[in-house]
Amino acid sequence: MLGSVKAYVGLVRNGEVTGQRTPVGILPARDELNLDGVQAAPEDLDKILTIDTDRWRDEMERREHHLAQFHDLPAEIWQAHHRIATGLHDAH
């Protein structure tokens, strides 16, 4: 599984696929995946290839409280946290 993820990341970096941008990162687009031999209902694939925005918003609140426990975290951690939280806030 990890090999597949690494391969997909490489394809994104090389511009061979674009994926679907979400507030939490890039998800594969269905037409970019080789689904030969995969037996999954279309609605299951739709669920796998989307994010649950409400659950992610809840998770980001918990993460903020968790991260606040640690003093002197690198600014990049907070920047990434705030970028994702803002993207989720702005999402429909």
N, CA, C and O atoms as a GROMACS GRO file, in nm:
protein
  368
    1MET      N    1   0.083  -0.119   0.000
    1MET     CA    2   0.000   0.000   0.000
    1MET      C    3   0.087   0.126   0.000
    1MET      O    4   0.063   0.218  -0.077
    2LEU      N    5   0.189   0.128   0.086
    2LEU     CA    6   0.276   0.246   0.093
    2LEU      C    7   0.346   0.269  -0.040
    2LEU      O    8   0.367   0.384  -0.080
    3GLY      N    9   0.381   0.161  -0.108
    3GLY     CA   10   0.443   0.175  -0.239
    3GLY      C   11   0.352   0.244  -0.338
    3GLY      O   12   0.396   0.325  -0.419
    4SER      N   13   0.223   0.212  -0.331
    4SER     CA   14   0.126   0.276  -0.420
    4SER      C   15   0.114   0.424  -0.390
    4SER      O   16   0.105   0.507  -0.481
    5VAL      N   17   0.115   0.459  -0.261
    5VAL     CA   18   0.107   0.600  -0.221
    5VAL      C   19   0.231   0.675  -0.269
    5VAL      O   20   0.220   0.784  -0.325
    6LYS      N   21   0.347   0.616  -0.249
    6LYS     CA   22   0.471   0.680  -0.295
    6LYS      C   23   0.470   0.698  -0.447
    6LYS      O   24   0.510   0.803  -0.497
    7ALA      N   25   0.423   0.598  -0.518
    7ALA     CA   26   0.417   0.608  -0.664
    7ALA      C   27   0.323   0.719  -0.705
    7ALA      O   28   0.353   0.795  -0.798
    8TYR      N   29   0.208   0.731  -0.639
    8TYR     CA   30   0.111   0.836  -0.674
    8TYR      C   31   0.170   0.974  -0.645
    8TYR      O   32   0.154   1.066  -0.726
    9VAL      N   33   0.237   0.989  -0.532
    9VAL     CA   34   0.300   1.117  -0.500
    9VAL      C   35   0.401   1.154  -0.608
    9VAL      O   36   0.410   1.270  -0.649
   10GLY      N   37   0.476   1.057  -0.654
   10GLY     CA   38   0.572   1.082  -0.762
   10GLY      C   39   0.504   1.128  -0.889
   10GLY      O   40   0.553   1.218  -0.958
   11LEU      N   41   0.390   1.066  -0.922
   11LEU     CA   42   0.316   1.107  -1.041
   11LEU      C   43   0.264   1.249  -1.028
   11LEU      O   44   0.264   1.325  -1.125
   12VAL      N   45   0.219   1.285  -0.908
   12VAL     CA   46   0.172   1.423  -0.886
   12VAL      C   47   0.288   1.520  -0.903
   12VAL      O   48   0.275   1.622  -0.972
   13ARG      N   49   0.399   1.489  -0.841
   13ARG     CA   50   0.516   1.577  -0.851
   13ARG      C   51   0.563   1.595  -0.995
   13ARG      O   52   0.607   1.703  -1.034
   14ASN      N   53   0.554   1.489  -1.072
   14ASN     CA   54   0.598   1.495  -1.212
   14ASN      C   55   0.494   1.555  -1.305
   14ASN      O   56   0.519   1.572  -1.424
   15GLY      N   57   0.377   1.589  -1.251
   15GLY     CA   58   0.272   1.649  -1.331
   15GLY      C   59   0.196   1.550  -1.418
   15GLY      O   60   0.122   1.591  -1.507
   16GLU      N   61   0.216   1.421  -1.394
   16GLU     CA   62   0.147   1.320  -1.475
   16GLU      C   63   0.001   1.303  -1.433
   16GLU      O   64  -0.082   1.262  -1.514
   17VAL      N   65  -0.030   1.336  -1.309
   17VAL     CA   66  -0.168   1.336  -1.259
   17VAL      C   67  -0.184   1.462  -1.174
   17VAL      O   68  -0.085   1.518  -1.127
   18THR      N   69  -0.307   1.504  -1.156
   18THR     CA   70  -0.330   1.625  -1.076
   18THR      C   71  -0.402   1.596  -0.946
   18THR      O   72  -0.389   1.671  -0.849
   19GLY      N   73  -0.477   1.488  -0.943
   19GLY     CA   74  -0.554   1.457  -0.823
   19GLY      C   75  -0.662   1.561  -0.800
   19GLY      O   76  -0.691   1.646  -0.884
   20GLN      N   77  -0.721   1.549  -0.684
   20GLN     CA   78  -0.826   1.642  -0.644
   20GLN      C   79  -0.776   1.714  -0.520
   20GLN      O   80  -0.752   1.652  -0.417
   21ARG      N   81  -0.762   1.844  -0.529
   21ARG     CA   82  -0.714   1.922  -0.414
   21ARG      C   83  -0.824   1.935  -0.310
   21ARG      O   84  -0.938   1.966  -0.343
   22THR      N   85  -0.788   1.910  -0.186
   22THR     CA   86  -0.878   1.926  -0.072
   22THR      C   87  -0.807   2.010   0.032
   22THR      O   88  -0.687   2.032   0.020
   23PRO      N   89  -0.878   2.057   0.133
   23PRO     CA   90  -0.811   2.134   0.238
   23PRO      C   91  -0.702   2.056   0.312
   23PRO      O   92  -0.613   2.116   0.372
   24VAL      N   93  -0.709   1.924   0.309
   24VAL     CA   94  -0.612   1.843   0.383
   24VAL      C   95  -0.506   1.780   0.293
   24VAL      O   96  -0.420   1.707   0.341
   25GLY      N   97  -0.511   1.808   0.166
   25GLY     CA   98  -0.411   1.754   0.075
   25GLY      C   99  -0.474   1.710  -0.057
   25GLY      O  100  -0.589   1.742  -0.086
   26ILE      N  101  -0.398   1.636  -0.133
   26ILE     CA  102  -0.443   1.591  -0.265
   26ILE      C  103  -0.491   1.447  -0.254
   26ILE      O  104  -0.421   1.360  -0.202
   27LEU      N  105  -0.612   1.424  -0.303
   27LEU     CA  106  -0.666   1.289  -0.313
   27LEU      C  107  -0.664   1.247  -0.459
   27LEU      O  108  -0.679   1.331  -0.548
   28PRO      N  109  -0.646   1.118  -0.484
   28PRO     CA  110  -0.650   1.073  -0.623
   28PRO      C  111  -0.787   1.097  -0.685
   28PRO      O  112  -0.890   1.084  -0.619
   29ALA      N  113  -0.787   1.132  -0.810
   29ALA     CA  114  -0.912   1.139  -0.887
   29ALA      C  115  -0.941   0.998  -0.938
   29ALA      O  116  -0.849   0.924  -0.975
   30ARG      N  117  -1.067   0.962  -0.941
   30ARG     CA  118  -1.104   0.825  -0.979
   30ARG      C  119  -1.045   0.786  -1.114
   30ARG      O  120  -0.997   0.674  -1.130
   31ASP      N  121  -1.049   0.877  -1.211
   31ASP     CA  122  -1.001   0.842  -1.344
   31ASP      C  123  -0.848   0.830  -1.352
   31ASP      O  124  -0.795   0.788  -1.455
   32GLU      N  125  -0.779   0.867  -1.246
   32GLU     CA  126  -0.633   0.854  -1.242
   32GLU      C  127  -0.589   0.722  -1.180
   32GLU      O  128  -0.470   0.689  -1.181
   33LEU      N  129  -0.682   0.646  -1.128
   33LEU     CA  130  -0.650   0.521  -1.062
   33LEU      C  131  -0.671   0.402  -1.154
   33LEU      O  132  -0.764   0.401  -1.235
   34ASN      N  133  -0.584   0.304  -1.142
   34ASN     CA  134  -0.604   0.178  -1.212
   34ASN      C  135  -0.688   0.091  -1.120
   34ASN      O  136  -0.639   0.037  -1.020
   35LEU      N  137  -0.814   0.077  -1.153
   35LEU     CA  138  -0.907   0.002  -1.069
   35LEU      C  139  -0.936  -0.137  -1.125
   35LEU      O  140  -1.034  -0.201  -1.086
   36ASP      N  141  -0.851  -0.184  -1.216
   36ASP     CA  142  -0.867  -0.318  -1.270
   36ASP      C  143  -0.865  -0.419  -1.156
   36ASP      O  144  -0.773  -0.420  -1.074
   37GLY      N  145  -0.966  -0.503  -1.151
   37GLY     CA  146  -0.972  -0.606  -1.049
   37GLY      C  147  -1.029  -0.560  -0.916
   37GLY      O  148  -1.049  -0.641  -0.825
   38VAL      N  149  -1.056  -0.431  -0.904
   38VAL     CA  150  -1.113  -0.378  -0.779
   38VAL      C  151  -1.264  -0.396  -0.785
   38VAL      O  152  -1.330  -0.350  -0.879
   39GLN      N  153  -1.316  -0.461  -0.685
   39GLN     CA  154  -1.460  -0.482  -0.679
   39GLN      C  155  -1.516  -0.391  -0.571
   39GLN      O  156  -1.519  -0.426  -0.453
   40ALA      N  157  -1.560  -0.275  -0.613
   40ALA     CA  158  -1.615  -0.177  -0.520
   40ALA      C  159  -1.731  -0.106  -0.587
   40ALA      O  160  -1.725  -0.073  -0.706
   41ALA      N  161  -1.834  -0.083  -0.511
   41ALA     CA  162  -1.949  -0.009  -0.562
   41ALA      C  163  -1.908   0.136  -0.586
   41ALA      O  164  -1.826   0.190  -0.512
   42PRO      N  165  -1.965   0.199  -0.688
   42PRO     CA  166  -1.931   0.340  -0.716
   42PRO      C  167  -1.948   0.431  -0.594
   42PRO      O  168  -1.865   0.520  -0.572
   43GLU      N  169  -2.053   0.410  -0.516
   43GLU     CA  170  -2.073   0.495  -0.397
   43GLU      C  171  -1.964   0.472  -0.292
   43GLU      O  172  -1.930   0.564  -0.217
   44ASP      N  173  -1.909   0.350  -0.286
   44ASP     CA  174  -1.798   0.324  -0.193
   44ASP      C  175  -1.672   0.397  -0.239
   44ASP      O  176  -1.600   0.454  -0.158
   45LEU      N  177  -1.647   0.394  -0.369
   45LEU     CA  178  -1.531   0.467  -0.422
   45LEU      C  179  -1.547   0.617  -0.399
   45LEU      O  180  -1.451   0.685  -0.365
   46ASP      N  181  -1.668   0.667  -0.418
   46ASP     CA  182  -1.692   0.809  -0.393
   46ASP      C  183  -1.658   0.845  -0.249
   46ASP      O  184  -1.598   0.949  -0.223
   47LYS      N  185  -1.697   0.759  -0.156
   47LYS     CA  186  -1.670   0.786  -0.015
   47LYS      C  187  -1.520   0.781   0.016
   47LYS      O  188  -1.469   0.863   0.092
   48ILE      N  189  -1.453   0.685  -0.043
   48ILE     CA  190  -1.309   0.671  -0.021
   48ILE      C  191  -1.233   0.791  -0.076
   48ILE      O  192  -1.133   0.834  -0.018
   49LEU      N  193  -1.280   0.845  -0.188
   49LEU     CA  194  -1.207   0.951  -0.258
   49LEU      C  195  -1.255   1.091  -0.220
   49LEU      O  196  -1.236   1.186  -0.297
   50THR      N  197  -1.317   1.104  -0.104
   50THR     CA  198  -1.358   1.235  -0.053
   50THR      C  199  -1.316   1.244   0.093
   50THR      O  200  -1.275   1.145   0.154
   51ILE      N  201  -1.326   1.364   0.148
   51ILE     CA  202  -1.299   1.379   0.291
   51ILE      C  203  -1.427   1.419   0.362
   51ILE      O  204  -1.516   1.481   0.303
   52ASP      N  205  -1.436   1.383   0.487
   52ASP     CA  206  -1.549   1.423   0.571
   52ASP      C  207  -1.508   1.554   0.638
   52ASP      O  208  -1.440   1.554   0.740
   53THR      N  209  -1.551   1.665   0.578
   53THR     CA  210  -1.508   1.797   0.623
   53THR      C  211  -1.544   1.823   0.769
   53THR      O  212  -1.463   1.878   0.843
   54ASP      N  213  -1.664   1.784   0.810
   54ASP     CA  214  -1.705   1.807   0.949
   54ASP      C  215  -1.615   1.731   1.047
   54ASP      O  216  -1.576   1.786   1.150
   55ARG      N  217  -1.584   1.607   1.016
   55ARG     CA  218  -1.496   1.530   1.104
   55ARG      C  219  -1.355   1.589   1.108
   55ARG      O  220  -1.291   1.592   1.213
   56TRP      N  221  -1.308   1.636   0.993
   56TRP     CA  222  -1.176   1.698   0.990
   56TRP      C  223  -1.175   1.828   1.071
   56TRP      O  224  -1.076   1.858   1.138
   57ARG      N  225  -1.281   1.904   1.065
   57ARG     CA  226  -1.288   2.026   1.146
   57ARG      C  227  -1.278   1.992   1.294
   57ARG      O  228  -1.204   2.056   1.369
   58ASP      N  229  -1.353   1.890   1.337
   58ASP     CA  230  -1.345   1.846   1.477
   58ASP      C  231  -1.204   1.801   1.513
   58ASP      O  232  -1.152   1.834   1.620
   59GLU      N  233  -1.144   1.727   1.422
   59GLU     CA  234  -1.008   1.679   1.447
   59GLU      C  235  -0.909   1.795   1.460
   59GLU      O  236  -0.819   1.791   1.544
   60MET      N  237  -0.924   1.896   1.379
   60MET     CA  238  -0.833   2.010   1.385
   60MET      C  239  -0.846   2.085   1.517
   60MET      O  240  -0.747   2.138   1.568
   61GLU      N  241  -0.966   2.091   1.572
   61GLU     CA  242  -0.983   2.153   1.704
   61GLU      C  243  -0.907   2.073   1.810
   61GLU      O  244  -0.838   2.130   1.894
   62ARG      N  245  -0.921   1.941   1.804
   62ARG     CA  246  -0.847   1.856   1.900
   62ARG      C  247  -0.696   1.872   1.882
   62ARG      O  248  -0.621   1.877   1.979
   63ARG      N  249  -0.653   1.879   1.758
   63ARG     CA  250  -0.509   1.894   1.732
   63ARG      C  251  -0.456   2.027   1.786
   63ARG      O  252  -0.345   2.034   1.839
   64GLU      N  253  -0.536   2.131   1.771
   64GLU     CA  254  -0.491   2.261   1.822
   64GLU      C  255  -0.467   2.254   1.972
   64GLU      O  256  -0.367   2.305   2.022
   65HIS      N  257  -0.560   2.192   2.044
   65HIS     CA  258  -0.543   2.176   2.189
   65HIS      C  259  -0.421   2.090   2.220
   65HIS      O  260  -0.346   2.118   2.314
   66HIS      N  261  -0.402   1.986   2.142
   66HIS     CA  262  -0.287   1.898   2.163
   66HIS      C  263  -0.156   1.973   2.137
   66HIS      O  264  -0.063   1.968   2.218
   67LEU      N  265  -0.149   2.042   2.025
   67LEU     CA  266  -0.025   2.114   1.990
   67LEU      C  267   0.007   2.224   2.091
   67LEU      O  268   0.124   2.254   2.114
   68ALA      N  269  -0.095   2.284   2.149
   68ALA     CA  270  -0.074   2.393   2.245
   68ALA      C  271   0.000   2.346   2.370
   68ALA      O  272   0.055   2.427   2.444
   69GLN      N  273   0.001   2.216   2.393
   69GLN     CA  274   0.072   2.162   2.510
   69GLN      C  275   0.224   2.171   2.494
   69GLN      O  276   0.297   2.166   2.593
   70PHE      N  277   0.269   2.185   2.372
   70PHE     CA  278   0.413   2.182   2.344
   70PHE      C  279   0.463   2.323   2.316
   70PHE      O  280   0.418   2.389   2.222
   71HIS      N  281   0.554   2.366   2.397
   71HIS     CA  282   0.611   2.499   2.379
   71HIS      C  283   0.725   2.492   2.278
   71HIS      O  284   0.792   2.389   2.266
   72ASP      N  285   0.745   2.598   2.209
   72ASP     CA  286   0.856   2.610   2.114
   72ASP      C  287   0.845   2.516   1.994
   72ASP      O  288   0.946   2.470   1.941
   73LEU      N  289   0.722   2.487   1.953
   73LEU     CA  290   0.707   2.409   1.829
   73LEU      C  291   0.756   2.494   1.713
   73LEU      O  292   0.741   2.617   1.715
   74PRO      N  293   0.814   2.432   1.613
   74PRO     CA  294   0.855   2.509   1.495
   74PRO      C  295   0.736   2.580   1.432
   74PRO      O  296   0.625   2.526   1.429
   75ALA      N  297   0.758   2.698   1.383
   75ALA     CA  298   0.652   2.778   1.321
   75ALA      C  299   0.587   2.703   1.205
   75ALA      O  300   0.469   2.723   1.178
   76GLU      N  301   0.663   2.619   1.136
   76GLU     CA  302   0.609   2.546   1.022
   76GLU      C  303   0.495   2.452   1.062
   76GLU      O  304   0.402   2.430   0.985
   77ILE      N  305   0.503   2.397   1.182
   77ILE     CA  306   0.395   2.309   1.229
   77ILE      C  307   0.267   2.390   1.246
   77ILE      O  308   0.160   2.348   1.202
   78TRP      N  309   0.279   2.505   1.310
   78TRP     CA  310   0.161   2.590   1.329
   78TRP      C  311   0.109   2.643   1.195
   78TRP      O  312  -0.012   2.653   1.176
   79GLN      N  313   0.200   2.677   1.104
   79GLN     CA  314   0.157   2.726   0.973
   79GLN      C  315   0.078   2.619   0.899
   79GLN      O  316  -0.027   2.648   0.840
   80ALA      N  317   0.127   2.497   0.902
   80ALA     CA  318   0.055   2.387   0.835
   80ALA      C  319  -0.080   2.364   0.902
   80ALA      O  320  -0.180   2.344   0.834
   81HIS      N  321  -0.082   2.367   1.033
   81HIS     CA  322  -0.208   2.349   1.106
   81HIS      C  323  -0.309   2.456   1.067
   81HIS      O  324  -0.424   2.426   1.037
   82HIS      N  325  -0.266   2.580   1.068
   82HIS     CA  326  -0.357   2.690   1.037
   82HIS      C  327  -0.400   2.690   0.890
   82HIS      O  328  -0.514   2.726   0.858
   83ARG      N  329  -0.310   2.648   0.801
   83ARG     CA  330  -0.346   2.640   0.659
   83ARG      C  331  -0.459   2.538   0.639
   83ARG      O  332  -0.555   2.564   0.567
   84ILE      N  333  -0.447   2.422   0.703
   84ILE     CA  334  -0.550   2.318   0.690
   84ILE      C  335  -0.679   2.363   0.757
   84ILE      O  336  -0.787   2.347   0.700
   85ALA      N  337  -0.670   2.419   0.877
   85ALA     CA  338  -0.790   2.464   0.949
   85ALA      C  339  -0.862   2.572   0.870
   85ALA      O  340  -0.985   2.571   0.863
   86THR      N  341  -0.789   2.664   0.810
   86THR     CA  342  -0.851   2.770   0.731
   86THR      C  343  -0.918   2.711   0.607
   86THR      O  344  -1.029   2.750   0.572
   87GLY      N  345  -0.850   2.618   0.541
   87GLY     CA  346  -0.909   2.554   0.424
   87GLY      C  347  -1.037   2.480   0.458
   87GLY      O  348  -1.132   2.482   0.380
   88LEU      N  349  -1.039   2.414   0.573
   88LEU     CA  350  -1.160   2.343   0.615
   88LEU      C  351  -1.271   2.441   0.650
   88LEU      O  352  -1.388   2.416   0.622
   89HIS      N  353  -1.234   2.552   0.711
   89HIS     CA  354  -1.334   2.654   0.747
   89HIS      C  355  -1.400   2.711   0.622
   89HIS      O  356  -1.521   2.736   0.620
   90ASP      N  357  -1.318   2.732   0.518
   90ASP     CA  358  -1.367   2.791   0.394
   90ASP      C  359  -1.439   2.692   0.304
   90ASP      O  360  -1.508   2.732   0.210
   91ALA      N  361  -1.423   2.561   0.332
   91ALA     CA  362  -1.486   2.458   0.248
   91ALA      C  363  -1.637   2.456   0.269
   91ALA      O  364  -1.686   2.494   0.376
   92HIS      N  365  -1.706   2.414   0.170
   92HIS     CA  366  -1.852   2.410   0.175
   92HIS      C  367  -1.899   2.308   0.273
   92HIS      O  368  -2.020   2.290   0.291
   0.00000   0.00000   0.00000
